[in-house]
């Protein structure tokens, strides 16, 4: 939120200096002084708000607004996803899936199999929700085969990332498609065409490369399997059905949205609203947790007391993930409210570069300045929309411009991005290792995605 009645008077130069200084101080506190990331993010957010001239009386509301809005999107998903993951892990279900994947693809192709499954899951489900659902399977495969977690984790995280950034029905590309007047169907087709090779090179091959160079042990954040419970593990079909349940509910919601937009159904009808509610990600995960509690618990003879302890044990380890992710959103919210992103985008927009390159660069600047990929994508699309409207581009060219802006919005994920903290904490990585792995992978995804979009734009 921007304080009511307040206008930023600083120019782009001082704002850029403050942003760079804030990030430098944050890294100094976390990496060199070993300050806890949650505390460091709150402190730097406070100092940044004051330095950029946000009125003193509005500093705390601005900070809590960024914190709260991030938690609203993350806390329920992470908590419910962790509960589901804990049930799947302790019942032996994760090991069942791991054994199946290894049996079908072989040990050497296990990272590819995990990534391929995540690409499919990532079509209807958001990045953070998909990641927490897949984590128990990733950890089980990694424990079974050995080696660095990065070998298995990066292909999975990268798969959800490319689908979230490039492919409708995810909110960023959908919003950019509407703002730039592109066809959703064309953006979907080109988005998938670009997402798959981009994932293979920048997530799968890069994950294999980094997995051989950085030894990262398997964290115990989701706990270990219960030996008594895993003596009679659930069937492969049962586990897959549970993991597909939230995806089916979410995808049904997406389908209803498409039908409503096309006028095929009445969006105000009670039954439509009811089914759309069931397909909202937090509700879909809640339903899945309830079903899993029965199917993996009570039906298999586990008492209510045992299940309550299992679910409770899932929340403690992820509390740090949730709070640090929220604090990262706080820092990004302060940067947005201070006008840093807007000032930098205005400067870049005056350089007179080609529209497809300008969209990529503006989205990159906004991403670096304020952290949110969706905000960067939609804001950049809005900034270049007049130039795109005046350019007379065909359907394929418009779609590639959308993809180019999307590519810029994923570049250089760092300490003001909630995803940076989410992946870093779930993988139990320190900040330096997260930069060397997650930040580099996200940047490679953005650069390669833009390169492929630019090639298609040139020949369209």
Secondary structure by P-SEA (a helix, b strand, c coil): cccccccccccaaaaaaaaaaaaaaaaaacccccccaaaaaaaaaaaaaaaacccccaaaaaaaaaaaaaaaacaaaaaaaaaaaaaaaaaaaaaaaaaaaaaaccccaaaaaaaaaaaaaaccccaaaaaaaaaaaaaaaaaacccccccccaaaaaaaaaaaccccccaaaaaaaaaacccaaaaaaaaaaaaaaaaacccaaaaaaaaacccccccccccccccccccccccaaaaaaaaaaaaaaaaaaaaaaaaaaacccccccaaaaaaaaaacaaaaaaaaaaaaaaaacccccccaaaaaaaaaaacccaaaaaaaaaaaaaaaaaaaaaaaaaaaaaaaaaccccaaaaaaaaaaaaaaacccaaaaaaaaaaaaaaaaaaccccaaaaaaaaaaaaaaaacccccccaaaaaaaaaacccaaaaaacaaaaaaaaaaaaaaaaaaaaaac
